[in-house]
């Protein structure tokens, strides 16, 4: 079992909380961190400066594909950034907790 961090951003706090709550409720993620950020990017030929909410979903490789597919379906953006990074060297107790939270309840 490997741990992954799945990342995305949304424009509104309510969307961030909805996605976080539902991902944890469905056991797609053990935990989700939400933080306010500012993003600078080019979209439709213009540089944009937007306040956003970053979500970091803590999950396992066994649940990551389901989480990412669910995020794609539920995400409010036309073209959401949804990607994962491998978590290396997590403490064994923490890794076990993440795995246990995603077992069928």
N, CA, C and O atoms as a Tinker XYZ file with bonds, in Angstrom:
   420  protein
     1  N      0.832000   -1.175000    0.000000    73     2
     2  CA     0.000000    0.000000    0.000000    64     1     3
     3  C      0.882000    1.246000    0.000000    63     2     4     5
     4  O      1.850000    1.349000    0.754000    81     3
     5  N      0.519000    2.180000   -0.864000    73     3     6
     6  CA     1.208000    3.461000   -0.922000    64     5     7
     7  C      0.221000    4.575000   -0.624000    63     6     8     9
     8  O     -0.962000    4.484000   -0.950000    81     7
     9  N      0.726000    5.619000   -0.002000    73     7    10
    10  CA    -0.114000    6.789000    0.249000    64     9    11
    11  C      0.058000    7.780000   -0.885000    63    10    12    13
    12  O      1.146000    7.927000   -1.442000    81    11
    13  N     -1.032000    8.458000   -1.219000    73    11    14
    14  CA    -1.012000    9.507000   -2.227000    64    13    15
    15  C     -1.694000   10.745000   -1.679000    63    14    16    17
    16  O     -2.583000   10.664000   -0.832000    81    15
    17  N     -1.263000   11.883000   -2.175000    73    15    18
    18  CA    -1.945000   13.147000   -1.920000    64    17    19
    19  C     -2.547000   13.575000   -3.249000    63    18    20    21
    20  O     -1.830000   13.743000   -4.235000    81    19
    21  N     -3.854000   13.751000   -3.277000    73    19    22
    22  CA    -4.544000   14.198000   -4.483000    64    21    23
    23  C     -4.885000   15.664000   -4.295000    63    22    24    25
    24  O     -5.431000   16.061000   -3.266000    81    23
    25  N     -4.556000   16.467000   -5.303000    73    23    26
    26  CA    -4.685000   17.920000   -5.212000    64    25    27
    27  C     -5.714000   18.445000   -6.206000    63    26    28    29
    28  O     -5.844000   17.919000   -7.312000    81    27
    29  N     -6.439000   19.480000   -5.808000    73    27    30
    30  CA    -7.286000   20.240000   -6.711000    64    29    31
    31  C     -7.548000   21.609000   -6.096000    63    30    32    33
    32  O     -7.191000   21.858000   -4.945000    81    31
    33  N     -8.175000   22.495000   -6.868000    73    31    34
    34  CA    -8.580000   23.808000   -6.376000    64    33    35
    35  C    -10.002000   24.092000   -6.830000    63    34    36    37
    36  O    -10.458000   23.571000   -7.848000    81    35
    37  N    -10.696000   24.923000   -6.064000    73    35    38
    38  CA   -12.041000   25.390000   -6.416000    64    37    39
    39  C    -12.135000   26.869000   -6.070000    63    38    40    41
    40  O    -11.320000   27.393000   -5.310000    81    39
    41  N    -13.127000   27.531000   -6.628000    73    39    42
    42  CA   -13.277000   28.974000   -6.434000    64    41    43
    43  C    -13.985000   29.341000   -5.139000    63    42    44    45
    44  O    -13.769000   30.431000   -4.609000    81    43
    45  N    -14.821000   28.457000   -4.623000    73    43    46
    46  CA   -15.676000   28.824000   -3.496000    64    45    47
    47  C    -15.474000   27.892000   -2.302000    63    46    48    49
    48  O    -15.316000   26.681000   -2.459000    81    47
    49  N    -15.483000   28.473000   -1.125000    73    47    50
    50  CA   -15.310000   27.700000    0.102000    64    49    51
    51  C    -16.385000   26.618000    0.237000    63    50    52    53
    52  O    -16.093000   25.507000    0.680000    81    51
    53  N    -17.614000   26.935000   -0.141000    73    51    54
    54  CA   -18.693000   25.949000   -0.037000    64    53    55
    55  C    -18.401000   24.719000   -0.895000    63    54    56    57
    56  O    -18.674000   23.594000   -0.476000    81    55
    57  N    -17.850000   24.922000   -2.087000    73    55    58
    58  CA   -17.478000   23.782000   -2.937000    64    57    59
    59  C    -16.358000   22.974000   -2.296000    63    58    60    61
    60  O    -16.380000   21.744000   -2.330000    81    59
    61  N    -15.387000   23.656000   -1.717000    73    59    62
    62  CA   -14.274000   22.960000   -1.056000    64    61    63
    63  C    -14.792000   22.093000    0.083000    63    62    64    65
    64  O    -14.406000   20.931000    0.209000    81    63
    65  N    -15.655000   22.651000    0.901000    73    63    66
    66  CA   -16.198000   21.892000    2.037000    64    65    67
    67  C    -17.078000   20.727000    1.565000    63    66    68    69
    68  O    -17.029000   19.639000    2.137000    81    67
    69  N    -17.869000   20.955000    0.538000    73    67    70
    70  CA   -18.729000   19.891000    0.004000    64    69    71
    71  C    -17.889000   18.726000   -0.518000    63    70    72    73
    72  O    -18.170000   17.569000   -0.208000    81    71
    73  N    -16.859000   19.031000   -1.309000    73    71    74
    74  CA   -16.007000   17.972000   -1.851000    64    73    75
    75  C    -15.260000   17.242000   -0.735000    63    74    76    77
    76  O    -15.154000   16.015000   -0.755000    81    75
    77  N    -14.750000   17.987000    0.224000    73    75    78
    78  CA   -14.019000   17.379000    1.332000    64    77    79
    79  C    -14.926000   16.467000    2.153000    63    78    80    81
    80  O    -14.577000   15.319000    2.427000    81    79
    81  N    -16.084000   16.981000    2.542000    73    79    82
    82  CA   -17.010000   16.194000    3.365000    64    81    83
    83  C    -17.423000   14.906000    2.666000    63    82    84    85
    84  O    -17.416000   13.833000    3.269000    81    83
    85  N    -17.779000   15.016000    1.403000    73    83    86
    86  CA   -18.275000   13.851000    0.683000    64    85    87
    87  C    -17.162000   12.829000    0.426000    63    86    88    89
    88  O    -17.403000   11.624000    0.505000    81    87
    89  N    -15.957000   13.295000    0.121000    73    87    90
    90  CA   -14.840000   12.359000   -0.096000    64    89    91
    91  C    -14.533000   11.565000    1.167000    63    90    92    93
    92  O    -14.261000   10.367000    1.096000    81    91
    93  N    -14.573000   12.222000    2.314000    73    91    94
    94  CA   -14.330000   11.511000    3.575000    64    93    95
    95  C    -15.504000   10.584000    3.880000    63    94    96    97
    96  O    -15.302000    9.437000    4.278000    81    95
    97  N    -16.723000   11.073000    3.697000    73    95    98
    98  CA   -17.917000   10.256000    3.956000    64    97    99
    99  C    -17.929000    8.989000    3.099000    63    98   100   101
   100  O    -18.300000    7.917000    3.576000    81    99
   101  N    -17.522000    9.113000    1.836000    73    99   102
   102  CA   -17.501000    7.954000    0.929000    64   101   103
   103  C    -16.235000    7.107000    1.076000    63   102   104   105
   104  O    -16.055000    6.125000    0.357000    81   103
   105  N    -15.376000    7.484000    1.995000    73   103   106
   106  CA   -14.112000    6.776000    2.252000    64   105   107
   107  C    -13.176000    6.789000    1.051000    63   106   108   109
   108  O    -12.391000    5.862000    0.852000    81   107
   109  N    -13.268000    7.843000    0.258000    73   107   110
   110  CA   -12.324000    8.034000   -0.845000    64   109   111
   111  C    -11.045000    8.693000   -0.353000    63   110   112   113
   112  O     -9.994000    8.570000   -0.981000    81   111
   113  N    -11.137000    9.387000    0.764000    73   111   114
   114  CA    -9.982000   10.038000    1.392000    64   113   115
   115  C    -10.104000    9.890000    2.901000    63   114   116   117
   116  O    -11.206000    9.885000    3.450000    81   115
   117  N     -8.967000    9.772000    3.560000    73   115   118
   118  CA    -8.958000    9.689000    5.018000    64   117   119
   119  C     -9.130000   11.069000    5.634000    63   118   120   121
   120  O     -9.708000   11.212000    6.711000    81   119
   121  N     -8.628000   12.073000    4.945000    73   119   122
   122  CA    -8.588000   13.431000    5.465000    64   121   123
   123  C     -8.443000   14.366000    4.278000    63   122   124   125
   124  O     -7.872000   13.994000    3.253000    81   123
   125  N     -8.960000   15.579000    4.416000    73   123   126
   126  CA    -8.793000   16.589000    3.376000    64   125   127
   127  C     -8.400000   17.893000    4.052000    63   126   128   129
   128  O     -9.064000   18.341000    4.987000    81   127
   129  N     -7.336000   18.490000    3.582000    73   127   130
   130  CA    -6.947000   19.807000    4.064000    64   129   131
   131  C     -7.438000   20.855000    3.077000    63   130   132   133
   132  O     -7.353000   20.675000    1.863000    81   131
   133  N     -7.950000   21.948000    3.618000    73   131   134
   134  CA    -8.484000   23.038000    2.807000    64   133   135
   135  C     -7.744000   24.311000    3.208000    63   134   136   137
   136  O     -7.631000   24.632000    4.391000    81   135
   137  N     -7.242000   25.034000    2.198000    73   135   138
   138  CA    -6.595000   26.310000    2.504000    64   137   139
   139  C     -6.880000   27.324000    1.412000    63   138   140   141
   140  O     -7.028000   26.975000    0.241000    81   139
   141  N     -6.955000   28.581000    1.813000    73   139   142
   142  CA    -7.209000   29.670000    0.881000    64   141   143
   143  C     -5.887000   30.064000    0.216000    63   142   144   145
   144  O     -4.862000   30.199000    0.884000    81   143
   145  N     -5.924000   30.246000   -1.104000    73   143   146
   146  CA    -4.729000   30.614000   -1.862000    64   145   147
   147  C     -5.096000   31.642000   -2.923000    63   146   148   149
   148  O     -6.274000   31.948000   -3.111000    81   147
   149  N     -4.114000   32.166000   -3.601000    73   147   150
   150  CA    -4.337000   32.963000   -4.806000    64   149   151
   151  C     -3.601000   32.294000   -5.948000    63   150   152   153
   152  O     -2.431000   31.934000   -5.823000    81   151
   153  N     -4.301000   32.130000   -7.069000    73   151   154
   154  CA    -3.711000   31.485000   -8.237000    64   153   155
   155  C     -3.548000   32.494000   -9.363000    63   154   156   157
   156  O     -4.392000   33.366000   -9.570000    81   155
   157  N     -2.443000   32.353000  -10.085000    73   155   158
   158  CA    -2.167000   33.158000  -11.268000    64   157   159
   159  C     -1.979000   32.180000  -12.416000    63   158   160   161
   160  O     -1.130000   31.291000  -12.347000    81   159
   161  N     -2.769000   32.342000  -13.470000    73   159   162
   162  CA    -2.719000   31.407000  -14.587000    64   161   163
   163  C     -3.262000   32.076000  -15.839000    63   162   164   165
   164  O     -3.939000   33.102000  -15.767000    81   163
   165  N     -2.958000   31.483000  -16.985000    73   163   166
   166  CA    -3.509000   31.991000  -18.234000    64   165   167
   167  C     -4.722000   31.157000  -18.607000    63   166   168   169
   168  O     -4.671000   29.928000  -18.592000    81   167
   169  N     -5.818000   31.835000  -18.941000    73   167   170
   170  CA    -7.035000   31.150000  -19.356000    64   169   171
   171  C     -7.708000   31.983000  -20.430000    63   170   172   173
   172  O     -7.970000   33.170000  -20.237000    81   171
   173  N     -7.982000   31.364000  -21.545000    73   171   174
   174  CA    -8.647000   31.994000  -22.676000    64   173   175
   175  C     -7.923000   33.279000  -23.112000    63   174   176   177
   176  O     -8.546000   34.303000  -23.392000    81   175
   177  N     -6.588000   33.186000  -23.160000    73   175   178
   178  CA    -5.760000   34.258000  -23.692000    64   177   179
   179  C     -5.441000   35.395000  -22.739000    63   178   180   181
   180  O     -4.827000   36.378000  -23.156000    81   179
   181  N     -5.827000   35.302000  -21.492000    73   179   182
   182  CA    -5.551000   36.385000  -20.542000    64   181   183
   183  C     -5.004000   35.807000  -19.238000    63   182   184   185
   184  O     -5.382000   34.712000  -18.823000    81   183
   185  N     -4.110000   36.559000  -18.603000    73   183   186
   186  CA    -3.590000   36.160000  -17.301000    64   185   187
   187  C     -4.650000   36.478000  -16.247000    63   186   188   189
   188  O     -5.162000   37.594000  -16.170000    81   187
   189  N     -4.959000   35.472000  -15.444000    73   187   190
   190  CA    -5.986000   35.586000  -14.409000    64   189   191
   191  C     -5.336000   35.607000  -13.030000    63   190   192   193
   192  O     -4.325000   34.944000  -12.802000    81   191
   193  N     -5.911000   36.357000  -12.134000    73   191   194
   194  CA    -5.537000   36.365000  -10.711000    64   193   195
   195  C     -6.817000   36.070000   -9.947000    63   194   196   197
   196  O     -7.741000   36.883000   -9.933000    81   195
   197  N     -6.870000   34.915000   -9.316000    73   195   198
   198  CA    -8.108000   34.494000   -8.669000    64   197   199
   199  C     -7.849000   33.941000   -7.274000    63   198   200   201
   200  O     -6.878000   33.216000   -7.057000    81   199
   201  N     -8.712000   34.281000   -6.338000    73   199   202
   202  CA    -8.713000   33.625000   -5.034000    64   201   203
   203  C     -9.308000   32.242000   -5.230000    63   202   204   205
   204  O    -10.318000   32.082000   -5.916000    81   203
   205  N     -8.688000   31.257000   -4.633000    73   203   206
   206  CA    -9.179000   29.883000   -4.734000    64   205   207
   207  C     -8.992000   29.181000   -3.400000    63   206   208   209
   208  O     -8.367000   29.703000   -2.477000    81   207
   209  N     -9.546000   27.997000   -3.330000    73   207   210
   210  CA    -9.382000   27.108000   -2.185000    64   209   211
   211  C     -8.678000   25.849000   -2.666000    63   210   212   213
   212  O     -9.157000   25.172000   -3.575000    81   211
   213  N     -7.537000   25.536000   -2.052000    73   211   214
   214  CA    -6.779000   24.336000   -2.417000    64   213   215
   215  C     -7.212000   23.194000   -1.497000    63   214   216   217
   216  O     -7.326000   23.359000   -0.283000    81   215
   217  N     -7.447000   22.046000   -2.101000    73   215   218
   218  CA    -7.795000   20.848000   -1.349000    64   217   219
   219  C     -6.696000   19.818000   -1.536000    63   218   220   221
   220  O     -6.226000   19.588000   -2.651000    81   219
   221  N     -6.292000   19.202000   -0.436000    73   219   222
   222  CA    -5.316000   18.119000   -0.460000    64   221   223
   223  C     -5.980000   16.906000    0.195000    63   222   224   225
   224  O     -6.218000   16.880000    1.403000    81   223
   225  N     -6.268000   15.914000   -0.631000    73   223   226
   226  CA    -6.938000   14.698000   -0.183000    64   225   227
   227  C     -5.873000   13.663000    0.152000    63   226   228   229
   228  O     -5.012000   13.374000   -0.679000    81   227
   229  N     -5.920000   13.104000    1.350000    73   227   230
   230  CA    -4.975000   12.064000    1.752000    64   229   231
   231  C     -5.645000   10.718000    1.533000    63   230   232   233
   232  O     -6.697000   10.432000    2.105000    81   231
   233  N     -5.019000    9.892000    0.692000    73   231   234
   234  CA    -5.651000    8.637000    0.292000    64   233   235
   235  C     -4.590000    7.568000    0.045000    63   234   236   237
   236  O     -3.397000    7.798000    0.242000    81   235
   237  N     -5.045000    6.405000   -0.388000    73   235   238
   238  CA    -4.144000    5.306000   -0.731000    64   237   239
   239  C     -4.185000    5.081000   -2.236000    63   238   240   241
   240  O     -5.108000    5.532000   -2.915000    81   239
   241  N     -3.182000    4.384000   -2.750000    73   239   242
   242  CA    -3.173000    4.080000   -4.173000    64   241   243
   243  C     -4.381000    3.228000   -4.560000    63   242   244   245
   244  O     -4.837000    3.294000   -5.702000    81   243
   245  N     -4.902000    2.436000   -3.636000    73   243   246
   246  CA    -6.063000    1.606000   -3.915000    64   245   247
   247  C     -7.337000    2.436000   -4.127000    63   246   248   249
   248  O     -8.248000    1.985000   -4.822000    81   247
   249  N     -7.416000    3.619000   -3.553000    73   247   250
   250  CA    -8.607000    4.468000   -3.654000    64   249   251
   251  C     -8.404000    5.676000   -4.553000    63   250   252   253
   252  O     -9.368000    6.378000   -4.859000    81   251
   253  N     -7.175000    5.938000   -4.985000    73   251   254
   254  CA    -6.868000    7.174000   -5.722000    64   253   255
   255  C     -7.622000    7.285000   -7.042000    63   254   256   257
   256  O     -8.148000    8.353000   -7.353000    81   255
   257  N     -7.688000    6.211000   -7.826000    73   255   258
   258  CA    -8.399000    6.291000   -9.111000    64   257   259
   259  C     -9.875000    6.595000   -8.917000    63   258   260   261
   260  O    -10.449000    7.395000   -9.655000    81   259
   261  N    -10.491000    5.961000   -7.931000    73   259   262
   262  CA   -11.907000    6.225000   -7.647000    64   261   263
   263  C    -12.099000    7.667000   -7.184000    63   262   264   265
   264  O    -13.050000    8.332000   -7.595000    81   263
   265  N    -11.206000    8.146000   -6.337000    73   263   266
   266  CA   -11.279000    9.534000   -5.866000    64   265   267
   267  C    -11.141000   10.508000   -7.028000    63   266   268   269
   268  O    -11.921000   11.454000   -7.140000    81   267
   269  N    -10.168000   10.288000   -7.881000    73   267   270
   270  CA    -9.938000   11.212000   -8.994000    64   269   271
   271  C    -11.104000   11.197000   -9.985000    63   270   272   273
   272  O    -11.483000   12.250000  -10.498000    81   271
   273  N    -11.672000   10.033000  -10.260000    73   271   274
   274  CA   -12.839000    9.957000  -11.151000    64   273   275
   275  C    -14.035000   10.664000  -10.524000    63   274   276   277
   276  O    -14.769000   11.371000  -11.213000    81   275
   277  N    -14.232000   10.478000   -9.236000    73   275   278
   278  CA   -15.321000   11.147000   -8.528000    64   277   279
   279  C    -15.135000   12.660000   -8.548000    63   278   280   281
   280  O    -16.082000   13.406000   -8.798000    81   279
   281  N    -13.901000   13.113000   -8.281000    73   279   282
   282  CA   -13.618000   14.554000   -8.329000    64   281   283
   283  C    -13.899000   15.134000   -9.707000    63   282   284   285
   284  O    -14.469000   16.219000   -9.824000    81   283
   285  N    -13.502000   14.418000  -10.744000    73   283   286
   286  CA   -13.745000   14.886000  -12.107000    64   285   287
   287  C    -15.246000   15.066000  -12.352000    63   286   288   289
   288  O    -15.662000   16.041000  -12.977000    81   287
   289  N    -16.043000   14.139000  -11.868000    73   287   290
   290  CA   -17.496000   14.198000  -12.074000    64   289   291
   291  C    -18.158000   15.287000  -11.227000    63   290   292   293
   292  O    -19.135000   15.897000  -11.662000    81   291
   293  N    -17.640000   15.534000  -10.034000    73   291   294
   294  CA   -18.271000   16.463000   -9.088000    64   293   295
   295  C    -17.698000   17.877000   -9.125000    63   294   296   297
   296  O    -18.277000   18.792000   -8.539000    81   295
   297  N    -16.579000   18.063000   -9.799000    73   295   298
   298  CA   -15.862000   19.340000   -9.766000    64   297   299
   299  C    -16.635000   20.419000  -10.515000    63   298   300   301
   300  O    -17.173000   20.159000  -11.591000    81   299
   301  N    -16.697000   21.642000   -9.951000    73   299   302
   302  CA   -17.439000   22.717000  -10.619000    64   301   303
   303  C    -16.700000   23.354000  -11.800000    63   302   304   305
   304  O    -17.327000   24.074000  -12.577000    81   303
   305  N    -15.411000   23.122000  -11.964000    73   303   306
   306  CA   -14.647000   23.758000  -13.039000    64   305   307
   307  C    -14.823000   23.019000  -14.367000    63   306   308   309
   308  O    -15.031000   21.806000  -14.400000    81   307
   309  N    -14.737000   23.769000  -15.441000    73   307   310
   310  CA   -14.751000   23.191000  -16.785000    64   309   311
   311  C    -13.520000   22.314000  -17.016000    63   310   312   313
   312  O    -13.619000   21.236000  -17.603000    81   311
   313  N    -12.367000   22.782000  -16.552000    73   311   314
   314  CA   -11.101000   22.059000  -16.708000    64   313   315
   315  C    -10.355000   22.075000  -15.373000    63   314   316   317
   316  O     -9.434000   22.872000  -15.189000    81   315
   317  N    -10.745000   21.203000  -14.444000    73   315   318
   318  CA   -10.103000   21.218000  -13.133000    64   317   319
   319  C     -8.699000   20.607000  -13.172000    63   318   320   321
   320  O     -8.428000   19.673000  -13.927000    81   319
   321  N     -7.832000   21.154000  -12.350000    73   319   322
   322  CA    -6.527000   20.534000  -12.103000    64   321   323
   323  C     -6.747000   19.485000  -11.018000    63   322   324   325
   324  O     -7.053000   19.817000   -9.873000    81   323
   325  N     -6.591000   18.237000  -11.385000    73   323   326
   326  CA    -6.694000   17.126000  -10.437000    64   325   327
   327  C     -5.486000   16.243000  -10.680000    63   326   328   329
   328  O     -5.331000   15.675000  -11.761000    81   327
   329  N     -4.636000   16.129000   -9.683000    73   327   330
   330  CA    -3.419000   15.329000   -9.858000    64   329   331
   331  C     -2.982000   14.775000   -8.508000    63   330   332   333
   332  O     -3.416000   15.246000   -7.457000    81   331
   333  N     -2.120000   13.771000   -8.553000    73   331   334
   334  CA    -1.660000   13.152000   -7.313000    64   333   335
   335  C     -0.146000   13.199000   -7.216000    63   334   336   337
   336  O      0.570000   13.273000   -8.215000    81   335
   337  N      0.307000   13.156000   -5.981000    73   335   338
   338  CA     1.738000   13.021000   -5.698000    64   337   339
   339  C      1.903000   11.884000   -4.689000    63   338   340   341
   340  O      1.074000   11.692000   -3.798000    81   339
   341  N      2.976000   11.150000   -4.851000    73   339   342
   342  CA     3.246000   10.047000   -3.939000    64   341   343
   343  C      3.758000   10.591000   -2.613000    63   342   344   345
   344  O      4.578000   11.509000   -2.574000    81   343
   345  N      3.260000   10.011000   -1.536000    73   343   346
   346  CA     3.743000   10.359000   -0.196000    64   345   347
   347  C      4.838000    9.362000    0.143000    63   346   348   349
   348  O      4.602000    8.154000    0.175000    81   347
   349  N      6.018000    9.864000    0.393000    73   347   350
   350  CA     7.150000    8.990000    0.710000    64   349   351
   351  C      7.482000    9.092000    2.184000    63   350   352   353
   352  O      7.391000   10.162000    2.786000    81   351
   353  N      7.863000    7.977000    2.749000    73   351   354
   354  CA     8.378000    7.933000    4.115000    64   353   355
   355  C      7.383000    8.400000    5.170000    63   354   356   357
   356  O      7.778000    9.065000    6.128000    81   355
   357  N      6.115000    8.072000    5.019000    73   355   358
   358  CA     5.139000    8.356000    6.067000    64   357   359
   359  C      5.412000    7.440000    7.252000    63   358   360   361
   360  O      5.898000    6.321000    7.083000    81   359
   361  N      5.106000    7.906000    8.422000    73   359   362
   362  CA     5.276000    7.045000    9.587000    64   361   363
   363  C      4.314000    5.859000    9.468000    63   362   364   365
   364  O      3.196000    6.018000    8.979000    81   363
   365  N      4.737000    4.687000    9.907000    73   363   366
   366  CA     3.882000    3.504000    9.775000    64   365   367
   367  C      2.512000    3.673000   10.432000    63   366   368   369
   368  O      1.506000    3.245000    9.865000    81   367
   369  N      2.453000    4.273000   11.587000    73   367   370
   370  CA     1.170000    4.442000   12.280000    64   369   371
   371  C      0.235000    5.338000   11.480000    63   370   372   373
   372  O     -0.962000    5.062000   11.394000    81   371
   373  N      0.762000    6.400000   10.899000    73   371   374
   374  CA    -0.063000    7.300000   10.092000    64   373   375
   375  C     -0.553000    6.580000    8.830000    63   374   376   377
   376  O     -1.733000    6.666000    8.489000    81   375
   377  N      0.324000    5.889000    8.155000    73   375   378
   378  CA    -0.059000    5.157000    6.945000    64   377   379
   379  C     -1.133000    4.130000    7.264000    63   378   380   381
   380  O     -2.063000    3.948000    6.478000    81   379
   381  N     -1.022000    3.465000    8.390000    73   379   382
   382  CA    -2.025000    2.480000    8.794000    64   381   383
   383  C     -3.361000    3.172000    9.048000    63   382   384   385
   384  O     -4.403000    2.643000    8.659000    81   383
   385  N     -3.359000    4.338000    9.690000    73   383   386
   386  CA    -4.589000    5.079000    9.938000    64   385   387
   387  C     -5.282000    5.459000    8.632000    63   386   388   389
   388  O     -6.495000    5.296000    8.502000    81   387
   389  N     -4.508000    5.968000    7.658000    73   387   390
   390  CA    -5.099000    6.346000    6.366000    64   389   391
   391  C     -5.751000    5.114000    5.743000    63   390   392   393
   392  O     -6.890000    5.188000    5.281000    81   391
   393  N     -5.060000    4.006000    5.725000    73   391   394
   394  CA    -5.601000    2.781000    5.132000    64   393   395
   395  C     -6.851000    2.308000    5.853000    63   394   396   397
   396  O     -7.823000    1.911000    5.209000    81   395
   397  N     -6.840000    2.344000    7.181000    73   395   398
   398  CA    -7.982000    1.868000    7.957000    64   397   399
   399  C     -9.221000    2.738000    7.761000    63   398   400   401
   400  O    -10.339000    2.223000    7.789000    81   399
   401  N     -9.049000    4.032000    7.566000    73   399   402
   402  CA   -10.211000    4.907000    7.399000    64   401   403
   403  C    -10.911000    4.655000    6.081000    63   402   404   405
   404  O    -12.068000    5.041000    5.916000    81   403
   405  N    -10.242000    4.020000    5.147000    73   403   406
   406  CA   -10.828000    3.789000    3.843000    64   405   407
   407  C    -11.390000    2.390000    3.675000    63   406   408   409
   408  O    -11.891000    2.047000    2.604000    81   407
   409  N    -11.312000    1.586000    4.712000    73   407   410
   410  CA   -11.916000    0.266000    4.661000    64   409   411
   411  C    -13.434000    0.424000    4.758000    63   410   412   413
   412  O    -13.934000    1.395000    5.326000    81   411
   413  N    -14.134000   -0.517000    4.213000    73   411   414
   414  CA   -15.606000   -0.465000    4.258000    64   413   415
   415  C    -16.083000   -0.381000    5.687000    63   414   416   417
   416  O    -15.604000   -1.110000    6.556000    81   415
   417  N    -17.023000    0.504000    5.929000    73   415   418
   418  CA   -17.499000    0.730000    7.289000    64   417   419
   419  C    -18.746000   -0.021000    7.640000    63   418   420
   420  O    -19.239000    0.094000    8.762000    81   419
